[in-house]
Structure formats: structure tokens, C-alpha cells
Amino acid sequence: METIKNYLETMFANLPNTLEVKKAKDELYSMMEDKFTELIAEGKPENEAIAIVISEFGNLDEISESLGINNVVSEMETTDRRLISQNECDNYIADSTRRRFFNSLGILLCIFSPIGPIIFSSIGDAVGIDAIELIGVILLFICVAAGISLFMIASFLMRDWKFLDKELCTISYSTAEYLAREKEDSQSYKLVLRTLGIVLCSISFLPVIILDTILGSSFSIITEGFAPALIFIGAGIGVFFIMFSGAKDTAFDKLLSLNDIKTVAGNYEPVKKVKKEYVSRAAEILMKDYWKTVLAIYLILSFTSFNWGSTWLIWPIAGILRKPLTEIFLKK
């Protein structure tokens, strides 16, 4: 019956989501179910029974009058939507996850960039050679350049999926159910990564406090160089985990939001869960490109102030603010 149910959902996918249409769909499903049960009772193989049911009830134009939706079917404006297959969805999720990985790694390298100047500055002070500090500055620019290169690679990865934003697309009922299951299965993985990220950001300052308390000013290279560097290592890895934790969720939500909300396909249960209606178009654009906006702000502030040691704080703050901002901008 699962095959018949999926076929039925495909038949009604582009019809308006009204009570009249819902009633007709339920009635047709009941008829198809009864016919299938009857054929199985007669000894027909399951595949043959499914084929007979679909051939008898599978043409909506022929049975719409008996279902009382003839006017709805005849007046329906047929808008061509590109059907995204389950295999395409898997490929999109894989590419989207890789993109988020490269973006997260780029951010990690940008956060790591002050480590070189901090360590080599303390070494230079300890040995009395100021020129050593130049090594740290060179490492800073290498990290930043590598990070920006990763951002560009991440953007390049999604070039084949630009049509999702430019063309009208849709997914079938079975694909929507599949994506919903996959999303649910990925939540524990997301929770672990996000928790680790938050913990690492929270405790990143502890090495400075502990080492300064134990060693005092006796080992300045450690207390003024390596200990502060551990802040950026902990924070960088923490931000990486926080950013990467939502990689698949973003892809799932994008695919599940493709269907038109005015149609039956746009009201599949998995689709309705991710559909969001914002108070304004500006709010929708902001939240849709939230992390891109945060990345742009981070790079602008970092390059204009060169205060890489503090601008990384944008990432954990942005992660904390995202949920309340979403609640504020959503229509109640």
C-alpha cells in the first residue's frame, strides 16, 4: 500500500490545499485500498494488484467528476516544477555538508591567525630578537589567506545547485518522508557537536588562568605566549564544531521548503515543519542568509580593525542570537 499511497500523493501534489481536495484524496485512497484488498483476496500477486489499482484509479482527469473536484482539476493552473529526485537530494546534502565544512575550516583558520604573532612575540621578547615577531605576522597572513581560499572553494562547490534558487522545484511525498527521517536521525550528531563547541568556547580562557596561577611570571613564554594561544585554539575548534553541527539541517530544510505551500505537496507534514513565514521580506532574506551575513560582518570587522584576537567572538554570539532572532521575525 505504500506504493499506492505515494502515487496518490503525486496525483494530488499540485492541487490546491483545500478541504474539498483533502476530502477527495481521502475518498480516493479508501477506494484504492478497498480495491487492493479485494485483489489480494482473489489471489493476485501484490505487484499485479498495485498495477491494476493504479490503472483503474490513477488518472485524475477521468475520476475527478466522481470525486466532486472536476472544477478544481479543470481550473488548475499547471506550473511546471522541476522534480528533485531522492538521489539528487542526497547529492545536494553531500555538497552542502562539504561547503559548510570548508566554511567552518576557513573560520577556524581565521581565528587561529593571531596565534603566530602571540607566540613569536613572546619568544622575541624572551630572547631579545624583535625580528622573530615577523614570523608570527607572516603566519597570520598565511592563515587568513588560507581561510579566504577555503571560503571561495566552498562557494564553488554549490555552483551546480544554483537552479534551486532560480527555478521552481518540488519533491515527492516519499522523498519528503525520507528527508524527514534522515533529519531526525542526524539530530543526536548535531547535538554532540554543538555541545562540544559551546563547552570548548566556554573553557578556552581556563589555560591562561591556570598557567598564570601555577607559573606566575617565571615562564613568560608560556604564560604570555602559549597560554593565550590556547584560547584561540579552543575557541577556533569550538566555533568549528558549532558551525559544522548544523550543516545537514540547513540542507534538509532547503529541500523540504521547495514545495509550494498553497498546494497539497506544500502541506506534507515534513514540509510544514520547516516552512517559515516571516514578518517581512527583509527579515526573510536576513534569516535565510544568516551565516553568510555573519561571515561578511566578521571579515569586514577583522580586516578593518585587524583585531583578530577579539572579532572571533562574533561566532558564538551569532550562534546564541540566531534562535531568538528567528522567533522575533516569524509571524505569530
Secondary structure, DSSP 8 states (H G I E B T S, - for coil): -HHHHHHHHHHHTTSB--HHHHHHHHHHHHHHHHHHHHHHHTT--HHHHHHHHHHHH--HHHHHHHHT-HHHHHH------EE--HHHHHHHHHHHHHHHHHHHHHHHHHHHTTHHHHHHHHHHHHHT-GGGHHHHHHHHHHHHHHHHHHHHHHHHHTGGGTHHHHS-EE--HHHHHHHHHHHHHTHHHHHHHHHHHHHHHHHTTHHHHHHHHHHTTTTHHIIIIIHHHHHHHHHHHHHHHHHHHTHHHHHHHHHHT-S-TTBSGGGSHHHHHH---BSSHHHHHHHHTHHHHHHHHHHHHHHHH--HHHHTTHHHHHHHHHHHHHHHHB--
